Structures are given as C-alpha cells and as structure tokens.
Amino acid sequence: MLLRHTTAKEIDRKALTINPAKTCQPIGAMYAALGLHGCLPHSHGSQGCCSYHRSALTRHFKEPVMASTSSFSEGSSVFGGSSNLVSAIETIFSVYEPDVIAVHTTCLSETIGDDLTQIISKANEDGKVPAGKKVIYCNTPSYVGTHVTGYANQVSAFVKFFSTATPKKRNVVNLVAGWMEPSDMREIKRIANEMEARTIMFPDMSGVLDTPLTGHYDMYPKGGTTQADMIATGDSKFSIGIGPYTTEDACIKLENKCKVKFETVEIPIGLKATDRFIMSLSRHANLPVPDSLTEERGRLIDLIADNNKNFYDKRVALYGDPDTLIPLVEFLLTLDMKPVYIVTGTPGKHFDDAMTAMLKEKVPEAKFKSGERADMFQLHQWIKQEGVDMLIGNSYGKYIARDENIPFVRLGFPVMDRPGNNFFPCVGYTGATNLLIKILDAFLDHKDRTCPEEKVELVM
Amino acid sequence: MAEYLQGRENQIVTKGIDSHELVGGKPSVAGSVSQRACVFCGSRVVLYPIADALHLVHGPIGCASYTWDIRGALSSGPELHRSSFSTDLREKNIVFGGQDKLYQALHELIDKHHPKAAFVYSTCIVGVIGDDVQSVCRRVQKEKNIPVIAVMAEGFQGSKKDGYKIACDALFSLVGTDESLEVSPLSINILGDFNLAGELWMLEEYYKKMGIQILAPITGDGRVKKIQNAHRAALNVVQCSGSMIHLAKQMKEKYGIPFIKVSYFGIEDMSDALYEVAKFFKDDSVMDRARDLVKNQLTTLIPALEPYKRALQGKKAAIYVGGAFKAISLVKALRLIGMKTVIAGTQTGNTEDYRLLKTICDDGCIMVDDSNPVELSEFVKQTGADLFIGGVKERPIAYKLGIGFCDHNHERKLALAGYDGMLNFAKEVYETVTSPVWQFVSQNKE
C-alpha cells in the first residue's frame, strides 16, 4: 500500500497540507502565456521555479515548453531583482527573439517587493525593448490563490496590454478560454466553425502544445492567438468567458476597458454545459444551431441511453480545478451517477455554491471541500470511511486508485503517466462522448478483471 | 550558431578546434531558457529517497507540488517519502511569519507518522520573511525526541549543485548519532546512488557476492538509522560525485573514512568500481570473487551486446545531463556500443570536471555548460546526432528534431547501472535510434 498511512479516522490538521490538489500561481501564468503567438513566458524569480514549471508542463503535454528566468541570486534577494529583469529583457530579445515577453512574478520577487510596472516602463524608456516588440506582465504571488489564479491573471494581462477599442465594432464574439487542453480549445473552435460564428479565442494553446513532428524545432510554433486578434478583442461585440475561475476577471477588465459585454459559462464538459455554451454562442453571434451539432447531441444521448444501467447510482470521488469539477459533477448527475466526494485546492465561493445547488437534493450525503487543506489526503480519508466505485482526476489519484482498487479515469492537470490529452477533447458533445467512453471502459475493464470467473460475460 | 548568449563564449568548446577551456560553475545569464534548477531542488532530490524520514517543505505550495514523488527512487520498505507534505504558506503567513504554522505542521506530522527523522526544507521566501526555521527544528527535536533537521535550501542562493552541498550537511548531522547496527570489517557506504529503477539493489547483489557489506546506502533506499551508523563503515564509495563528494570529505575529516570515486555506468566503470573496493580491502579472496563476478557477467553480456553494437556502429549521440561524471561514463558506454559522442554537455559540471571530460571526448565533440534549447537543437542539427540523452525537458525537443531519446535522469524506467543496466542501455538506445517512426520524418528534415 503506497498510502498505508492514510486512515479512515480524520486527523485534526490546522497547519499541514498532505498531497495537495493544487499548485502555485506562476505555472498557470506560464501555461496561459504560451497561448499567445510568439510569446515567451518569463519567470521573475529563482531559476528553480522556471525549471519546475517547464518540467511539469512538459510531463503533462509531452511537448517542449519554453520559458526564461531572471535567475535570482543572493544579491537579487537583497537588492531586488530589477537589474536581473532588465538584463533578462535584453538577453531574451537578442537571443530568443520572441514578439512578446510575458513576465510573471514568483513568491520571492513579490516578497522582496519588485515593482514590475516601474521596472518594465524604465526598460521601455531606456530602449531595451526593440521596436515592434512588447513586454507585458502580471503579478502571480505563489502564496495567494493557486495555479488557477495565475492562469486568470495572465489572461487578464492580455486584455490589459492588448485589447483596444476602435470606433468600429465588429460582429465577432470573443471566446475567452479557461484552463483546458489544447484539444478542447480546438474542439470549441470547431463547434464555432460549425455554427459559422466569427470568433477570436484567447488564449489558444492549440497548435502550440500539440504540434506535429516535422524534424524541425520551432521555439514559437504556428498556433496561439495572434497579437492582431488580441488587439481586436476590444472591438468584438461580446465575450463568452469559458470557465469563470479562469476568465471572469479578464472579461470584466475587457468590459471596463473596451465596453465589450460578457457572460461566463462553465467549461462545456457534458451535455448540459455544452448546451449552455452553444446556446450562448448562438444567441450572441445571432446564429442558429446547425443540424450537424444537433445530431452530435443526439448521438451522445443515444450513447447515454444505451448504457444508463452501467452508470446508475455509481459513487464517484473527484478532485481537481473548480472550472473542470463543476461541469463534470453536473455531467455525472446527468448520467445518474453519484458524485460523493469532491475536493479542490483552489478556494472560492462559486464552487461551494455550485456544489450545494447541484448536490443538496440529489446526493445529500455528498462531501466537498475547497481551499486550504482540501487535499488528496482528505479525499482519501473520506474514501476510507465509505468507498467509491470510481475516481476521476489527475495522475496523483493513482496511488489511491491502486490502494483501494477502484477504477480510475484521468482528467485534469497534470496527467503525467498517460498520453492522449492532446488528442481527445472532453468538451462539447464529442468530448462528452469521449469522456463517457473512458468512464465506461474503466468500469467494465475493472469488472472483467475482478468479477468471479463464471460471471465473465462476452456480451454487454 | 549565429549568436551565443552574451558572456557564454567560455561555456562552449569544440574539442580539436577551440583552444580555450570550458568553464563551469558559472551562474546562469538572466533571461536564459536555462535547463537548470535551484538550490531547493538539489537538496530535495538528494534527500528525498530516505524513505522512513519526513520531508516537509516549508513555503507556498508549489515547491511541494513539483517535487512530489518525481524521482522514481525505490524503497524496499516504507513509502513515506512518496507523499508530499507542505506548510502551504498563504499571504497572512507571509505578513505575520510562518514559524507557528511550521511548528504545528511538524507536530501534526510526527504524531501521525512517527518518522525516524524529519527534514524541513526552507524555500525562497522563508529567509526573506524572517522565519527562524532552525530554532523551530531544535525545539521540535527536543519535544519529539527525533532528529529534526533544517535544510536551509532557499532557491535563489545558487544552483542545484549548491543544494547538494546543503543536503550533504544535513546528512552529516545525522552521521555518527547511533552505533547500534552490526558492522562487518568489510563494510562500505554507497554514496550517490538513488536507487532509480532499483539500481542500488543490483549493486548490493554484486557487493554481497564479493563478501562486502553495504552499511548505509546514501540515499537510495535510505534509512535514517543506517545513515546514523554510516561513520562505522570502512570505506565510502562515491558515485555522482557532484552531489556527494562534500559528505565524503566531511566524513573523511571527522571519522577518517577514506573514499573512492566510482561510476556504475558501462562495463569498464562498473568493473573498476568493484575492483577498486576489492583493492582497498587488500583481501585476495575479495579480489578473486570480484574477478569471478566480472568474468561471469561479461561472458553473457559481451555477446548479448554484439547485435546492438553492429546496428548502432557509427551512429552519433548528444549528451546533456546533470553532472560531468555521468557524461564521462556515458561517452565510454556509448563507445562500447559503437556510438560516437558529438555533443557532451552538463548543467552543473565545473571546470575541473570538464578537463577530464575533454580527455575522453573525440575531436569535433561540442562541449557545453548550462545550455538551453536553442543551442542544443542547433548543435544537434550541426552534428547530425541520431540520439539525445537527457532529462524531462530535453525529451520532446529531441523528438521534434526527429531523433531518438534516452532518459538518463529521474524518469528512467529501466535500471541503467551495472552489467544488466548496460544491456538495458544498449536495448533502449537501439530501440529509440532504430525506431521505424523516424523514417516518416526524415523526408522533412533539412
């Protein structure tokens, strides 16, 4: 037993986090920054931060992840990191030649009080930023919020530094992408294309973190939201924030700056959330839902109907990020499953409210927790108290799944021990179909392996 | 290459062409896409395999998240080291200090897990916010009656290598605090093997066959009590000397234990590691057993390697690894399977290491210190390498370039040390270099 120390009896903890269901802000900012074409994320702190974030993203995406670091030293911690950042800007533009440097802070540079606004405007004044190039920044103190917050802050920085309103509004809907896989972003763009909607997606990691193997190494792959598009978001007539935790702040900033109205929707995981997203896009792009999407929806419902006996009453434990968990819990309820335990290390009232609203009547026994000490250890203790039929979440669930012998579906960030996140979206009706099949496969494979011999059945 | 990072001219040398010396140990240029990590990372990876100790990371959550079970250091018993423990410092702790939270977290943990010792890692901001980690550790040590060791590993203090030294100091504070284990006169400590993919267990087999006792493995499959007794071994056998030489020197000074530097990669180095130990004990029967062992191993290994060598003859390899000693072993091991090293780089080598590396490399080999993806991919293109040996961040770059890759770092899945490891290595290199997938990219290559 890998987690042999976990007991059903809940231990009293006030200070200690065990096996976190979250990580720190800067990695979210780094991920989001990769969704702007020609952008190099820059970590203003010790070089370990940059190295860890790049490794973690690489392990998940199985793709090269580029980012530079201010390489803080003892001196920087005493005198501030200003000179490191200025020389970093010079080095980056002369050697790596990005169009944009997206600086984010770390716990160290925040604590010693580096003022990015001042440092970067000085660098601009001193001519350290070549013509046509740009240095943008956001604050991502690791001791506030989580990786989800860092992602949100980077997306807001895109709005702050690029979005511009001209007198001419365009019939375009902004799709502000929350923390999803590149494959999910691709799928959402496909849905928008099916509807013939004119949209700008930002950030957009498709074509950046799922690039083809060509025999060449491109530091800046073809994908990513272009600067021109990012600037034009200020002229769009509406924004849909996909995932409130990661996009609402950017939407508000865009409304304040450029008068672009917005609504936020959950990431379209599952039937209902996809319905809402498509209806939102249909309404705001003023376009009908094409038959092709209605048929996709029908195929999904057909699949659910074919298999509903396999879903009914199954107890599921989940963990991960709120923008993923909220629609996922909803989808499990659509399938007649029972999400009984849900934890996210990311704090926030929206999650608690959404869980209460969805679960109070349908699964009154459900337990959920967000924020400090809402960790995998907590989740495991609950599972020890009363077992579950399935576990859904990132790779860190594999210890629990093995110790407790429960079917395990990998979803979220990071998934380090399986490939495929780049290929099979979980959003939209197609994504829901993928997810549903993953869930079914996990159940049925487990059943085939563990049931008594005489009960092994060839036919479903 | 069009342009080196300014000030990096001395960190790149082509053997046989450049006359200047390759300089190591320099801090990274600000703004570089360095493949290096930090002080905390160095300490954490060295101490992490001690499986019956607590490893508590004092800081915001990230540092604990990213080092959660990343190394694949196997344990034959406890698995406590594979969980992630953090004080998860929040904004209020940054303002008012995190000392109380640390004290409380230590109590909660020790009460629950009853570990044999606790390591408390301080991260970047701990020093800046003024937490006195050492005094908290002293206090808890007294209250709980186990060693509680402050690992002062603030990330910004240098590179990974500086972290190794801090980890050695932490280990040294444990050494000599217990005398209860039985110790054979023919006993050694293994320093600098981390039991990735069970490599330590292979070494244990070899030494056992020679009649040698491994008193303390440091730190692969490590146990607190064994480390506490380590001062009673006759000899320290040091691999990965970048990380562990400091401890070996300290133990020599204080306890008079001599040390030898070895490597377990490749036939030559592995055999030397056994012979050197046998020589040290000046016992003919030990040497005879070592010779027998090597002979037995080679009788099966050499013919087994032959087909791989034939297939790989003349292929070119690029190496970019953590330390210089691993690079040296790899150059030799690659030569054994017919391959030529055309790029040899490390994250943390020093000038002296590089002098040695240079003597082993062929003319035309590009040697590089603290490189970055742009340089590395440029060098691969220049040299036409068929294989890249590196770690997690280099893997996808190699694949994008359409060449094979072998992980010689945390993510290796097969043991690469020892004789079996040499065969595994040959197989892994063969599998990746000759993979049919590359034929589908070659037409796109320049």
Contacts between the chains, C-beta under 8 A, distances in Angstrom:
chain1	res1	chain2	res2	distance
A	1	B	79	7.9
A	2	B	79	5.2
A	2	B	82	6.3
A	3	B	79	7.7
A	3	B	83	7.0
A	4	B	79	6.9
A	5	B	80	6.8
A	5	B	83	7.3
A	5	B	112	7.0
A	5	B	113	5.8
A	11	B	108	7.1
A	11	B	112	5.6
A	12	B	108	7.6
A	13	B	108	5.4
A	14	B	104	5.9
A	14	B	108	7.4
A	15	B	87	6.2
A	15	B	100	7.8
A	15	B	101	4.4
A	15	B	102	7.4
A	15	B	103	7.9
A	15	B	104	3.8
A	15	B	105	4.0
A	15	B	108	6.3
A	16	B	85	6.5
A	16	B	86	7.7
A	16	B	87	7.0
A	16	B	104	7.5
A	16	B	105	4.1
A	16	B	108	4.6
A	16	B	109	6.0
A	17	B	61	6.7
A	17	B	64	7.4
A	17	B	85	7.3
A	17	B	86	4.6
A	17	B	87	7.3
A	17	B	88	4.1
A	18	B	83	6.2
A	18	B	84	7.1
A	18	B	85	5.8
A	19	B	68	7.1
A	19	B	83	5.6
A	19	B	84	5.3
A	20	B	61	5.4
A	20	B	64	6.5
A	20	B	65	5.5
A	20	B	68	7.7
A	20	B	84	6.3
A	20	B	86	6.4
A	20	B	88	7.1
A	22	B	61	6.1
A	22	B	65	7.3
A	23	B	61	6.0
A	23	B	62	5.3
A	23	B	65	3.8
A	23	B	66	6.9
A	24	B	60	5.4
A	24	B	61	5.4
A	24	B	62	3.0
A	24	B	63	7.9
A	24	B	65	7.0
A	25	B	62	8.0
A	26	B	62	7.1
A	27	B	62	7.1
A	40	B	33	7.9
A	42	B	31	7.6
A	45	B	124	7.1
A	45	B	155	7.8
A	45	B	156	7.6
A	46	B	38	4.7
A	46	B	39	7.8
A	46	B	124	5.6
A	46	B	155	3.7
A	46	B	156	4.3
A	47	B	28	5.9
A	47	B	34	5.5
A	47	B	36	5.5
A	47	B	37	6.8
A	47	B	38	5.6
A	47	B	155	7.8
A	47	B	159	7.2
A	48	B	37	4.8
A	48	B	38	2.4
A	48	B	39	7.3
A	48	B	40	5.8
A	48	B	41	4.9
A	48	B	63	7.9
A	48	B	155	4.4
A	48	B	160	7.9
A	49	B	38	7.4
A	49	B	62	7.3
A	49	B	155	7.2
A	50	B	34	7.4
A	51	B	34	7.3
A	51	B	35	7.1
A	51	B	36	6.3
A	51	B	37	4.2
A	51	B	38	7.0
A	51	B	41	7.0
A	51	B	393	7.6
A	52	B	37	7.0
A	52	B	41	7.2
A	52	B	62	7.0
A	52	B	63	7.7
A	52	B	66	3.9
A	52	B	67	7.8
A	53	B	66	7.7
A	54	B	393	5.7
A	55	B	66	7.2
A	55	B	392	5.0
A	55	B	393	5.9
A	56	B	65	8.0
A	56	B	66	5.8
A	58	B	392	5.6
A	58	B	393	5.6
A	58	B	395	7.4
A	58	B	396	6.2
A	59	B	392	6.1
A	62	B	395	7.9
A	62	B	396	5.9
A	63	B	396	5.1
A	64	B	373	6.4
A	64	B	393	7.7
A	64	B	396	4.6
A	64	B	397	4.8
A	64	B	400	6.3
A	65	B	393	7.5
A	66	B	33	5.7
A	66	B	373	6.5
A	67	B	33	6.6
A	68	B	31	5.3
A	68	B	32	6.3
A	68	B	33	5.0
A	69	B	28	7.5
A	69	B	30	7.6
A	69	B	31	7.8
A	69	B	32	7.2
A	69	B	33	7.8
A	69	B	34	6.3
A	70	B	30	5.2
A	70	B	31	7.4
A	71	B	27	6.5
A	71	B	28	4.5
A	71	B	29	7.1
A	71	B	30	4.9
A	71	B	31	7.9
A	71	B	32	7.0
A	71	B	34	6.8
A	72	B	124	7.9
A	72	B	155	7.7
A	72	B	156	4.1
A	73	B	27	6.0
A	73	B	156	6.1
A	73	B	157	7.7
A	73	B	158	7.3
A	74	B	156	6.5
A	74	B	157	5.6
A	74	B	158	7.6
A	76	B	156	6.4
A	77	B	124	7.8
A	77	B	127	7.5
A	77	B	128	6.3
A	77	B	154	7.7
A	77	B	156	5.2
A	84	B	30	4.3
A	85	B	30	7.4
A	87	B	29	7.8
A	87	B	30	4.8
A	87	B	31	6.4
A	88	B	30	4.1
A	88	B	31	3.2
A	89	B	31	6.8
A	90	B	31	7.0
A	91	B	5	6.2
A	91	B	6	6.8
A	91	B	29	5.8
A	91	B	30	6.5
A	91	B	31	3.2
A	91	B	32	6.6
A	92	B	31	4.6
A	94	B	3	7.0
A	94	B	6	7.4
A	95	B	3	6.1
A	95	B	5	5.4
A	95	B	31	7.6
A	95	B	32	7.8
A	95	B	374	7.0
A	96	B	33	6.7
A	96	B	374	6.5
A	106	B	124	7.3
A	107	B	59	7.1
A	107	B	60	5.0
A	107	B	62	7.8
A	107	B	89	8.0
A	107	B	94	7.7
A	107	B	123	7.7
A	107	B	124	6.0
A	107	B	125	4.7
A	108	B	124	4.0
A	108	B	125	5.6
A	108	B	128	6.8
A	108	B	155	7.3
A	108	B	156	6.1
A	111	B	94	6.1
A	111	B	124	8.0
A	111	B	125	4.7
A	111	B	128	4.9
A	111	B	129	6.4
A	112	B	128	6.0
A	141	B	91	7.3
A	141	B	94	7.9
A	142	B	59	8.0
A	142	B	60	3.8
A	142	B	61	7.2
A	142	B	62	5.2
A	143	B	60	4.4
A	143	B	89	5.2
A	143	B	90	5.3
A	143	B	91	5.3
A	143	B	93	7.0
A	143	B	94	5.2
A	143	B	125	7.6
A	144	B	90	7.3
A	144	B	91	5.2
A	146	B	61	7.3
A	211	B	400	7.3
A	213	B	399	6.2
A	213	B	400	6.0
A	213	B	402	6.5
A	213	B	441	5.8
A	214	B	400	7.4
A	214	B	402	7.7
A	214	B	441	6.8
A	214	B	444	5.0
A	215	B	400	7.8
A	215	B	401	6.5
A	215	B	402	3.9
A	215	B	441	4.4
A	215	B	442	7.1
A	215	B	444	4.3
A	215	B	445	3.9
A	215	B	446	7.6
A	216	B	400	7.1
A	216	B	401	7.4
A	216	B	444	7.3
A	216	B	445	7.8
A	216	B	446	7.7
A	217	B	373	7.4
A	217	B	377	4.3
A	217	B	397	5.8
A	217	B	400	4.7
A	217	B	401	5.4
A	218	B	400	7.9
A	219	B	373	7.1
A	219	B	374	6.4
A	345	B	61	7.3
A	372	B	88	6.5
A	372	B	90	7.0
A	373	B	88	7.8
A	377	B	83	7.9
A	396	B	68	7.2
A	399	B	82	7.6
